[in-house]
Amino acid sequence: MLRREGNSGGVRNCKAVAVKSVRSKHESRASPSKRNLHKFRFLSVLIFSAILISSCNSNNPSSHVNVSSTDALLISSITLSQSCPAIKSGTNEYKKGLSFGIAFDGVNLWVSCYGTGSANDLLKVNPKDGSVLASYRIDGGLGALAYDAPDSTLFAGWGGGAAADKGKIWKIPLSGDAPSAPLFGYGNYSSFSACSGIGCPTNLDDGLAFDASMSVLYVEPENSKSIGTYQTNGKYDGSFTSLVAGGTCQPSGISTGGAVILESSDSCNRVIGVTKPEGSGSIEINLTLSGVGDEEVTCDPVTFDLNGAQVIWTSSDPGNELKAYKVPLGTCGFGGMDAPSSPFTYTALGDSYSSGEGVEPFLAGTNTSSDQCHRSLYAYSQLLARSAGIRPSFWACSGAVTADVLTRQYQSEPPQISQPSVANGPNLLTISIGGNDAGFGPIARYCMKTTGEVRSKKKGATDCALDNVYVTKIENQIKAVEPNLVTTFNALRAKTVQKQTSIIALDYPQIFPPTTAQQSCTTLSYFLSTDDQAWFRKLTDMLDSEEAQAAKSAGINFVDVRPNFVGHAVCDTNPSYFFPVVLTNTVYSFHPNQQGQEVYYQSLKSFIDSSRKNNVPLNNAGFPLDPAPGS
């Protein structure tokens, strides 16, 4: 909301339908609770299946991607900045340790270390450069890894740990992006045994994959050609024979990508993609790797999406090098989720709350001397877009007011409504706007303490909230925002109504906590009095009411994000979804942090999901049609 000082038709295919038809063969094997995927953190391509059935035709791509055996395109190679702990295994000594399992959680890679004794055995890795961001002690030796996106949980196979733990699979919940249990001792984590069905494997350092469609794990032990299927409580469901095996090739890593199971092989530098149902599907992907990376494999459709690439990460042992190879679009999902495809077009407009102010990194060209729109890679629109494998038209700009949407050049960019992606009629358009019209940034700066005193005390007055003249001025200023919002929303609707664009406006959360005790925390009380914080909460409610009324008057959809931010204001520790006052870069202050942007995304996703469940009229991409003006 803080305004910066300075110069002023979707692509459709039938992939989702194909995935749905495959899933139906498994529904009887999973309980209703297992099949309930509403708690997914990221949108599944399945939500578009019913909409897409009627639009499939002979010009659409095939439901599967057939790839003949070919050299896989190497996209990236990274070396871990921190090796696994040195170990001895038999007569061999590995000074850089043995890294076996890899998993991708949507942002970071996780790497496991084999047989580490008392040292850390789980590494969190930046996939861009290989830097190890953190390391954790789980059980003194881990094997294969798999990530469960719906429950934000890592599964880890036993890998050279205590003999009593042979065959166990650990369930490691993540809180934010770190293990939520104390970071030492495997006893803090639940586990189950994989010793039924396929025997009790000596090691589980090869294949482990999670399939969200059935909430099951695929387990491929060391030196085995059988892959077991287990429910996440350890119940054995059956097994099938790996199709990558043959000759000197031995099955190794496993990952899932929607309707495809990916298998890698020791010794053969090969990855295949086998369509479900397990063991009887055809080989749809057949890639030869460039001489390295055949131990473990994980899907990553996010890290290189700006380059138009979805990849599989592979690892080899011994060594601390990971490689990313390009795979066909639509064949690689992460965390057991469906592989992203391209079912809709999306344009994101608005101010700093939509641009993702403060949440670095920013997109190229939006953090220069002439353009500081600060469009973040982790803005809520980007999270929604990446979940569906699309590239949105992203024009939200930090500091923008309604005039910058409609008529005025700002930050060296033309009015947002003039962008071709608006006139072309996207399937979905989202916007947050009005906070800068209300002047929240200047108000905050005017009321904040300087050198330990409130500005108004220098004039013989009290806090802002107790200055009746100033309060009346500001509240009248905020009341004047609603006509600007109505004009803006009307203009967007008029521009897109013939294209059945779904326009969704999102409002602003409460930045400050509700009680005097919470408002007295050191982080806040030095800068703003409790009276002023309470007044800011009143101003936010005033503006959000105007946002809702303006959306109703113009006839567009509206999402109130405030409920999802309750308990996570500045100074809340469970956690806060906002940057506090950032003295080194004050424009970041009081904006949603990365978790806050994810909550915006979840609020938007929940509104879309609710519209579908409650039979709200939808456009041809499955988004709620704009309501009639005034309804």
C-alpha positions in Angstrom: 0.0 0.0 0.0 2.9 2.4 0.5 3.3 4.6 -2.5 6.8 5.2 -3.7 8.1 8.7 -4.1 9.4 9.4 -7.6 8.4 9.7 -11.2 5.2 9.7 -11.5 -7.9 -16.1 -25.3 -6.4 -19.0 -23.4 -4.5 -22.1 -24.7 -6.6 -25.2 -24.0 -5.6 -28.9 -24.3 -6.9 -32.3 -23.1 -4.1 -33.2 -20.7 -6.3 -32.7 -17.6 -9.0 -35.0 -19.1 -6.4 -37.7 -19.6 -5.2 -37.4 -16.0 -8.7 -37.6 -14.7 -9.5 -40.8 -16.7 -6.4 -42.5 -15.4 -7.2 -41.5 -11.8 -10.6 -43.1 -12.0 -9.0 -46.5 -12.1 -7.5 -46.0 -8.7 -10.4 -44.4 -6.8 -11.6 -47.6 -5.2 -8.2 -48.1 -3.6 -8.2 -44.8 -1.6 -10.7 -43.8 1.1 -12.7 -40.6 0.5 -10.4 -38.8 2.9 -7.5 -39.9 0.9 -9.1 -38.6 -2.2 -10.0 -35.2 -0.7 -7.5 -32.9 -2.2 -9.1 -29.6 -1.1 -6.2 -28.9 1.3 -3.7 -28.7 -1.6 -1.3 -25.8 -1.2 -1.2 -25.4 -5.0 -3.9 -25.6 -7.7 -4.3 -28.9 -9.4 -4.7 -29.0 -13.1 -7.6 -31.4 -12.4 -9.9 -28.5 -11.4 -10.1 -27.6 -15.1 -10.9 -31.1 -16.3 -14.7 -30.9 -16.6 -14.4 -27.5 -18.3 -11.9 -28.7 -20.8 -13.8 -31.9 -21.9 -16.2 -30.0 -24.2 -13.3 -28.0 -25.8 -11.1 -30.9 -26.7 -10.8 -31.5 -30.5 -8.6 -33.1 -33.0 -6.3 -30.0 -33.1 -5.4 -30.4 -29.4 -2.2 -32.1 -28.3 -2.2 -35.8 -27.5 -3.1 -36.7 -23.9 0.4 -38.1 -23.5 3.7 -36.8 -24.7 5.5 -39.5 -26.7 9.3 -38.9 -26.7 11.6 -41.3 -28.5 14.9 -42.1 -26.9 17.0 -39.0 -27.1 19.7 -37.1 -25.3 18.1 -35.0 -22.5 18.8 -31.3 -22.7 21.0 -30.2 -19.7 19.5 -27.0 -18.2 21.6 -26.6 -15.1 24.4 -28.2 -13.1 25.0 -27.1 -9.5 27.5 -28.2 -6.8 26.4 -28.2 -3.2 28.2 -25.6 -1.2 28.2 -28.0 1.8 29.0 -31.6 1.3 27.5 -34.5 3.2 29.6 -35.5 6.2 32.5 -37.8 5.4 31.8 -41.5 6.1 33.4 -44.9 5.7 31.4 -47.7 4.1 33.2 -51.0 4.2 36.7 -50.5 2.8 35.7 -47.3 1.0 36.1 -43.8 2.5 33.9 -41.0 1.1 35.5 -37.7 2.1 32.5 -35.7 0.6 30.0 -38.1 2.0 27.2 -39.8 0.1 24.2 -37.7 -1.0 21.4 -39.9 -2.1 17.9 -38.6 -2.0 16.6 -35.4 -3.6 13.2 -33.7 -3.4 11.7 -30.4 -4.6 9.2 -28.5 -2.4 8.2 -25.8 -4.9 11.0 -23.4 -3.8 14.0 -25.4 -2.5 15.7 -28.7 -3.1 16.2 -31.1 -0.2 19.2 -33.5 -0.2 19.7 -36.5 2.1 23.0 -37.8 3.4 23.7 -41.5 3.9 25.1 -43.1 7.0 26.3 -39.9 8.8 26.5 -41.1 12.4 25.9 -38.1 14.6 26.1 -35.4 11.9 23.4 -33.5 10.0 21.8 -35.7 7.3 19.2 -33.4 5.6 20.2 -30.3 3.6 18.0 -27.5 2.2 19.5 -26.3 -1.1 19.0 -23.3 -3.3 18.3 -24.8 -6.7 19.7 -21.8 -8.5 23.2 -22.0 -7.2 23.6 -25.0 -5.0 24.1 -23.0 -1.8 23.1 -25.0 1.3 20.6 -22.8 3.2 20.3 -25.0 6.3 21.1 -28.5 7.5 19.3 -30.7 10.0 19.9 -33.8 12.0 17.1 -36.4 11.6 18.4 -39.9 12.3 22.1 -40.2 11.4 21.6 -41.5 7.9 18.8 -41.0 5.3 18.1 -42.5 1.9 15.6 -41.6 -0.8 13.3 -38.5 -0.3 9.8 -37.6 -1.5 7.8 -34.5 -0.9 4.1 -34.4 -0.1 2.8 -31.0 -1.2 -0.8 -31.3 0.2 0.6 -31.9 3.7 3.9 -30.1 3.4 5.7 -33.3 4.5 9.0 -34.9 3.5 9.2 -38.7 3.4 12.7 -40.1 3.9 13.9 -43.7 3.5 16.3 -45.3 5.9 19.9 -45.0 4.7 22.6 -46.5 6.8 21.3 -45.3 10.1 20.8 -47.5 13.2 20.3 -51.2 12.5 17.0 -51.1 14.4 15.6 -48.7 11.9 16.1 -50.9 8.9 13.3 -50.5 6.4 11.7 -47.5 8.0 10.4 -44.4 6.3 10.4 -41.2 8.2 7.6 -38.6 8.0 9.1 -35.1 8.5 6.5 -32.3 8.6 7.8 -28.9 7.3 6.7 -25.7 9.0 7.3 -22.9 6.6 10.4 -24.4 4.9 12.1 -26.3 7.8 11.3 -29.4 9.8 8.8 -28.6 12.4 10.0 -31.0 15.1 13.1 -30.4 17.1 16.1 -30.7 14.8 17.8 -33.7 16.4 17.0 -37.3 16.9 14.8 -39.4 14.7 12.5 -40.1 17.7 10.9 -36.7 17.1 9.4 -37.9 13.8 6.8 -40.5 13.1 7.7 -43.4 10.8 6.4 -46.6 9.4 8.0 -49.8 8.2 8.3 -50.7 4.5 9.1 -54.3 5.3 5.8 -55.8 4.2 5.0 -56.9 0.7 8.4 -56.4 -1.0 10.4 -57.8 1.9 12.5 -55.8 4.3 15.0 -53.8 2.2 18.6 -53.5 3.3 18.5 -49.9 2.3 15.9 -47.4 1.1 18.4 -45.2 -0.7 17.0 -45.4 -4.2 13.4 -44.8 -5.1 10.8 -43.0 -3.2 7.9 -41.0 -4.7 4.6 -39.5 -3.4 1.4 -39.7 -5.5 -1.1 -37.1 -4.4 -4.0 -38.5 -6.5 -4.2 -41.6 -4.3 -2.1 -40.4 -1.3 0.3 -43.3 -1.7 4.1 -43.8 -1.7 6.0 -45.7 -4.3 9.0 -47.5 -2.8 11.9 -49.0 -4.8 14.5 -50.6 -2.5 18.2 -50.9 -3.4 18.9 -53.6 -6.0 15.3 -54.5 -6.5 13.3 -54.5 -9.7 10.0 -54.3 -7.8 8.3 -51.1 -6.8 6.0 -51.3 -3.8 2.9 -49.1 -3.3 2.1 -48.1 0.3 -0.5 -45.9 1.9 1.1 -43.1 4.0 0.2 -44.9 7.2 2.4 -47.8 6.0 -0.3 -50.2 4.7 1.0 -52.2 1.8 -1.2 -52.0 -1.3 0.8 -54.1 -3.8 3.8 -54.0 -6.2 4.7 -53.8 -9.8 7.9 -54.5 -11.9 10.0 -51.5 -12.9 10.1 -51.1 -16.7 13.5 -49.4 -16.6 15.2 -52.6 -15.6 17.0 -54.8 -18.2 20.5 -55.9 -19.0 22.9 -54.0 -16.8 20.2 -51.4 -16.0 19.0 -51.4 -12.4 16.0 -49.3 -11.2 17.0 -46.4 -9.0 15.1 -43.1 -8.5 11.4 -42.5 -8.8 9.3 -39.4 -9.2 5.7 -38.7 -10.3 4.3 -36.2 -12.8 0.6 -36.4 -13.0 -0.3 -39.5 -15.2 3.4 -40.4 -15.5 5.8 -42.3 -13.2 9.4 -41.3 -13.8 12.1 -43.9 -13.2 15.8 -43.5 -13.4 18.4 -46.3 -13.6 21.8 -47.1 -12.2 24.6 -47.6 -14.8 22.5 -46.7 -17.8 22.1 -42.9 -17.4 18.5 -43.3 -18.5 15.1 -41.9 -17.3 11.8 -43.2 -18.6 8.3 -42.0 -18.0 5.6 -44.7 -17.7 2.0 -43.9 -17.8 -0.3 -45.2 -15.0 -1.8 -47.6 -14.0 1.4 -48.8 -12.4 3.3 -51.5 -14.1 1.0 -51.8 -17.1 1.4 -48.4 -18.7 3.3 -47.6 -21.8 6.7 -45.8 -21.9 6.0 -42.2 -22.9 9.3 -40.6 -22.1 12.7 -42.1 -22.9 15.6 -39.8 -22.2 19.3 -40.5 -22.1 21.2 -38.4 -19.6 24.6 -36.9 -20.4 26.8 -39.3 -18.4 25.8 -38.4 -14.9 22.9 -38.3 -12.5 21.3 -41.7 -12.3 20.8 -42.3 -8.6 17.7 -40.3 -7.6 15.3 -38.1 -9.5 12.7 -35.4 -8.6 10.4 -33.2 -10.7 10.7 -29.4 -10.7 8.3 -27.4 -12.9 9.1 -24.1 -11.1 12.7 -23.1 -10.9 13.3 -22.6 -14.6 9.7 -21.8 -15.6 10.8 -18.2 -16.5 13.0 -19.9 -19.2 10.1 -22.0 -20.4 11.5 -25.2 -18.9 10.2 -27.9 -16.6 13.0 -30.2 -15.4 14.0 -33.3 -13.5 16.8 -33.0 -11.0 19.1 -36.0 -10.8 22.0 -37.0 -8.5 24.8 -39.5 -8.6 26.7 -41.2 -5.8 29.3 -40.5 -4.7 29.4 -36.8 -5.3 27.7 -33.5 -4.5 26.6 -32.5 -7.9 23.0 -32.1 -9.1 21.9 -31.8 -12.7 18.6 -30.5 -14.2 17.4 -31.9 -17.5 14.5 -30.6 -19.5 11.4 -32.7 -19.8 8.3 -32.2 -22.0 5.8 -29.6 -20.8 3.0 -31.3 -18.9 4.9 -34.4 -17.7 6.4 -33.2 -14.5 4.6 -32.1 -11.3 6.2 -31.7 -7.9 5.1 -32.9 -4.5 3.0 -35.7 -6.0 0.8 -33.1 -7.8 -0.4 -33.0 -11.4 2.0 -31.8 -14.1 1.3 -28.2 -14.9 -0.2 -27.4 -18.4 -1.6 -24.2 -19.9 -5.4 -24.1 -19.4 -6.0 -20.3 -19.1 -4.8 -16.8 -19.7 -4.2 -14.5 -16.7 -3.4 -10.8 -16.2 -2.4 -9.4 -12.9 -2.8 -5.6 -12.2 -2.6 -3.4 -9.1 -0.3 -1.9 -6.6 2.5 -3.1 -4.3 0.3 -5.7 -2.6 -0.2 -7.3 -6.0 3.4 -6.7 -7.2 4.9 -8.4 -4.2 6.8 -5.4 -2.9 9.7 -6.5 -0.6 9.7 -10.2 -1.6 12.9 -10.6 -3.5 13.9 -11.6 -6.2 12.1 -9.1 -8.5 11.5 -9.8 -12.2 14.1 -8.3 -14.5 13.5 -4.7 -15.4 11.3 -3.9 -12.4 14.1 -2.9 -10.0 16.0 -0.2 -11.9 16.4 3.5 -11.4 13.6 4.3 -13.8 11.3 1.4 -12.9 10.8 0.2 -9.3 7.6 -1.6 -9.8 9.2 -4.5 -7.8 7.3 -7.4 -9.4 8.2 -10.4 -7.3 8.7 -13.9 -8.4 6.7 -14.9 -5.4 3.7 -12.5 -5.7 0.4 -14.3 -5.3 -0.3 -14.1 -9.1 2.9 -15.8 -9.8 2.1 -18.6 -7.3 -1.3 -19.1 -9.0 0.3 -19.1 -12.5 3.1 -21.5 -11.7 0.7 -24.0 -10.2 -0.9 -24.2 -13.6 2.3 -23.9 -15.7 1.4 -20.6 -17.3 3.1 -17.3 -17.7 0.8 -14.4 -16.7 0.8 -10.9 -18.0 2.0 -9.2 -14.9 1.7 -5.4 -14.7 1.1 -4.7 -11.0 3.4 -1.9 -9.8 4.5 -0.8 -6.4 3.1 2.7 -5.6 0.3 2.6 -8.2 -2.9 4.5 -7.7 -6.2 4.1 -9.7 -5.0 6.8 -12.2 -2.0 4.7 -13.0 -4.3 1.8 -13.9 -6.5 4.0 -16.1 -4.7 7.0 -17.7 -1.3 7.9 -16.4 2.2 6.7 -17.0 3.9 5.6 -13.8 7.4 4.2 -13.1 8.2 4.6 -16.9 5.3 2.2 -17.7 2.0 3.0 -19.6 -1.4 2.8 -17.8 -2.0 -0.8 -16.8 -5.4 -1.0 -18.6 -3.6 -0.1 -21.9 -1.6 -3.4 -21.9 -2.7 -5.7 -24.8 -3.3 -8.5 -22.4 -6.3 -6.6 -20.9 -7.8 -5.7 -24.3 -7.3 -9.3 -25.5 -9.7 -10.5 -22.7 -7.8 -12.8 -20.4 -9.7 -15.6 -18.7 -8.8 -14.2 -15.3 -7.8 -10.7 -14.2 -6.9 -9.9 -10.6 -6.2 -6.5 -9.0 -5.6 -4.8 -5.6 -5.8 -1.0 -5.8 -6.8 2.0 -3.7 -4.4 1.9 -0.8 -2.2 4.5 -2.3 -5.2 6.6 -3.3 -6.0 6.6 0.4 -2.5 7.8 1.2 -1.6 5.0 3.7 2.1 5.5 3.0 2.3 9.2 3.7 0.0 8.8 6.7 2.3 6.2 8.2 5.4 8.3 7.6 3.7 11.4 9.1 2.6 9.6 12.2 5.7 7.5 12.9 8.1 8.5 15.6 11.4 10.2 14.8 14.3 10.4 17.3 12.0 8.9 19.9 9.2 11.5 19.6 5.9 11.5 17.7 5.9 14.2 15.0 2.8 15.9 16.3 4.3 16.4 19.8 6.7 18.8 18.2 3.7 20.9 17.4 2.3 20.7 20.8 -0.3 18.0 19.8 -0.7 14.3 20.8 -0.6 11.2 18.6 -2.2 11.3 15.2 -5.2 9.4 16.4 -5.9 12.0 19.0 -5.5 14.9 16.7 -9.2 15.5 15.7 -8.4 17.8 12.8 -6.0 15.4 11.3 -8.3 12.4 11.9 -11.2 14.2 10.1 -9.0 15.1 7.2 -7.7 11.6 6.6 -11.0 9.8 7.1 -12.6 12.2 4.5 -9.7 11.5 2.3 -10.4 7.7 2.5 -14.1 8.2 1.9 -13.2 9.9 -1.4 -11.5 6.7 -2.7 -14.6 4.8 -3.4 -15.6 6.8 -6.6 -12.1 6.2 -8.0 -12.5 2.5 -7.3 -15.9 2.3 -9.0 -14.5 4.2 -12.1 -11.5 1.8 -12.3 -13.6 -1.4 -11.9 -16.2 -0.1 -14.4 -13.4 0.6 -16.9 -11.9 -2.9 -16.5 -15.3 -4.6 -16.8 -16.2 -2.5 -19.9 -12.9 -3.5 -21.5 -13.3 -7.2 -21.0 -17.0 -8.1 -20.5 -17.4 -9.3 -24.1 -14.6 -11.8 -23.5 -16.1 -13.1 -20.3 -13.1 -12.2 -18.3 -13.4 -13.0 -14.6 -12.3 -9.9 -12.7 -11.4 -10.5 -9.0 -10.5 -7.6 -6.7 -8.7 -8.3 -3.5 -8.6 -6.0 -0.5 -6.0 -5.3 2.2 -5.3 -7.2 5.5 -4.9 -5.7 8.9 -1.2 -4.9 9.4 -1.4 -4.2 13.1 -2.6 -6.5 15.9 -5.9 -5.9 17.6 -5.0 -5.6 21.3 -3.0 -2.9 23.2 -0.7 -5.6 24.7 0.2 -6.9 21.2 0.6 -3.3 19.9 3.1 -2.6 22.6 5.7 -4.9 21.2 9.1 -3.2 20.8 9.1 -3.6 17.0 6.0 -1.4 16.8 5.8 0.7 19.8 8.9 2.6 19.1 7.5 3.8 15.8 3.8 4.0 16.3 1.7 4.5 19.4 -1.0 2.0 20.3 -3.6 4.8 19.6 -2.3 5.2 16.1 -2.2 1.5 15.4 -5.8 1.1 16.5 -6.7 4.0 14.2 -4.9 2.4 11.3 -7.0 -0.7 11.8 -10.1 1.5 11.6 -8.9 3.1 8.4 -8.2 -0.3 6.9 -11.7 -1.5 7.6 -13.1 1.8 6.1 -11.1 1.3 2.9 -12.0 -2.4 2.6 -15.7 -1.7 3.0 -15.3 0.8 0.1 -13.5 -1.9 -1.9 -16.3 -4.3 -1.4 -19.0 -1.7 -2.2 -17.1 -0.5 -5.3 -16.8 -4.1 -6.6 -20.5 -4.6 -6.0 -21.4 -1.4 -7.8 -19.3 -2.2 -10.8 -20.2 -5.8 -11.0 -16.9 -7.6 -10.4 -15.9 -10.4 -8.0 -14.4 -9.5 -4.6 -12.2 -11.4 -2.1 -11.8 -10.2 1.5 -8.4 -11.4 2.6 -8.6 -10.1 6.2 -9.8 -13.4 7.9 -6.8 -15.3 6.6 -4.4 -12.8 8.2 -5.9 -12.9 11.7 -3.2 -13.8 14.2 -0.4 -13.0 11.8 0.0 -9.2 12.1 3.3 -7.3 12.6 4.7 -8.5 15.9 2.8 -11.8 15.9 5.2 -14.7 16.3 3.1 -17.6 14.9 4.3 -16.2 12.4 3.9 -12.6 11.1 2.9 -12.4 7.5 4.3 -8.9 7.2 7.6 -7.1 7.0 8.0 -4.9 10.1 9.6 -1.4 9.8 12.6 -2.0 7.5 15.0 0.9 8.1 17.4 -0.2 5.3 14.7 -0.2 2.7 11.6 1.5 4.1 9.4 0.9 1.1 9.4 -2.8 2.1 7.8 -1.9 5.5 4.4 -3.2 6.4 4.0 -5.2 3.1 3.2 -8.9 3.1 6.3 -11.1 3.2 6.6 -14.3 1.2 4.2 -16.1 3.6 1.8 -13.2 3.3 1.8 -13.5 -0.5 1.1 -17.2 -0.2 -1.9 -16.4 2.0 -3.1 -13.9 -0.6 -2.8 -16.8 -3.1 -4.6 -19.2 -0.8 -7.4 -16.6 -0.4 -7.7 -16.3 -4.1 -7.6 -20.0 -4.7 -10.2 -20.6 -2.0 -12.6 -18.1 -3.6 -12.2 -19.8 -7.0 -12.7 -23.3 -5.5 -15.7 -22.2 -3.6 -17.3 -20.7 -6.7 -16.9 -24.0 -8.5 -18.3 -26.0 -5.6 -21.3 -23.7 -5.2 -22.4 -23.7 -8.8 -21.5 -20.1 -9.4 -21.7 -19.4 -13.2 -18.2 -19.9 -14.7 -16.5 -18.7 -17.9 -15.0 -21.2 -20.3 -11.8 -21.5 -18.2 -13.6 -22.3 -15.0 -13.4 -18.9 -13.2 -16.5 -17.1 -11.7 -18.2 -14.8 -14.1 -18.6 -11.2 -13.0 -21.9 -10.6 -11.1 -24.4 -8.1 -12.4 -23.6 -4.6 -11.3 -25.2 -3.8 -8.0 -26.0 -7.4 -7.2 
